[in-house]
Amino acid sequence: MKRRDFSLTAASVAAASALGLPVVAQAQTFAAGKDYLQLKTPAPTDAPQGKVEVIEFFWYSCGHCNAFEPQLEEWIKNAPARLAIRRIPVAFRPNFEAQQKLYFALEAMGRVSDLHGQVFRAIHVERNKLDTEDLIFAWAAKQPKLDAKKFAETFKSFGVANKVRRAKELQDAYGVEAVPSMGIAGRYYTDGSMARGMQNVLRIAEQLAASAPAV
């Protein structure tokens, strides 16, 4: 889903294999400026020492993000220890912020692993928009073993507000124009439109991560 709808030289597969990185499909050459972008100014990274950061930029209400989520989950399970993979919710408009806070509140409470997928389900299967604070709090109150009061406090906390601010800065640093999309090592950006499909996005992420220096 392109941003307008709302308002990298690639390394070889052999290099990926040598570093223990999974190869999603057969060898394919990708070109900087065509299949991915190399950032003129590096974006900040937050990976542990010795790791290469890979970011998925997403929006809960995006149908493409919902469809990509199972594929991404499977890819993450098979990713090598060298990669530090994280998700960043985007805000193409001010009213996206409620869902950013939703994600970061779940993250702060250690509930992304079991509730991230449930958010997508609520929106895309159960047709609950979850695009306002009230709708989000009502949804949270129905989730098993989720302390609704603590969730609301976390949602409104300074820590979550700070993560939202940093997410917007990172979104701008990578020049995110579509979701789902990926930022690699603070140096490269690609999305489904640019790479001609999310399968290629994962291939590109693997190849670029294979040659990118660790932190």
C-alpha positions, 0 to 999 in steps of 0.5 A: 500500500503506497503512501500516496494512497493515504493523503541497494548493489545487492550481495550474492546468494553465495554470500548469504549462505556463507553467513548462514542467512536463509535464501528465500528463493533461487539466485537473483540479481537486484539493482540499487535505484531499481529494486531498492534504495541506498540511503544518502544519509544513514538512518539510526539503528538500534541493534545489539553489538554484532547484529545487523538491523532489519525493520519491517514498517507496517500499518495494522489497517493495511490489508497487504500488511495483514496478508504479509504477516504469516510470511514474515513470521515464518521468515523471522523464525528461520532468520539467523542470529546475526539479524536483529529484526523488529517492527515499526508501525508507521504514521502517514496521517496523524490518526495512525498514531493510536495504532502506533501506541497500540503496538508499542503498548503491547511491546512494552508489556511483552505481549506482541508474540501472542496479540500482534496477530490478534490485532490484525484478525480483529481489524481484517476478519472481525471488522473492528477498526481499532483506529481510536483510543476507545475502540482499542481500550474496548478490544484490550479489555476482552483479551485473555490475561491482558490487564486492561488497566495496565494496558491503558496506562502503558498506552498513555505513558511517556515511554510509549509516546517517546517510541511513537516519536522515534518511530516517526523519525525513523520512518522519515529517515528511511523515506518510507513510502509504502507498507509493508516495507523494509529498512536494512542496516540503516542503509537500504530501503525497499518495498513490494512495489519497488521489488515487485513483490514481498517475496523479493523484499525478503530476498533483498533483505537477506542479500543486503544483510549478508554484506552489511557490517554488523554494529 
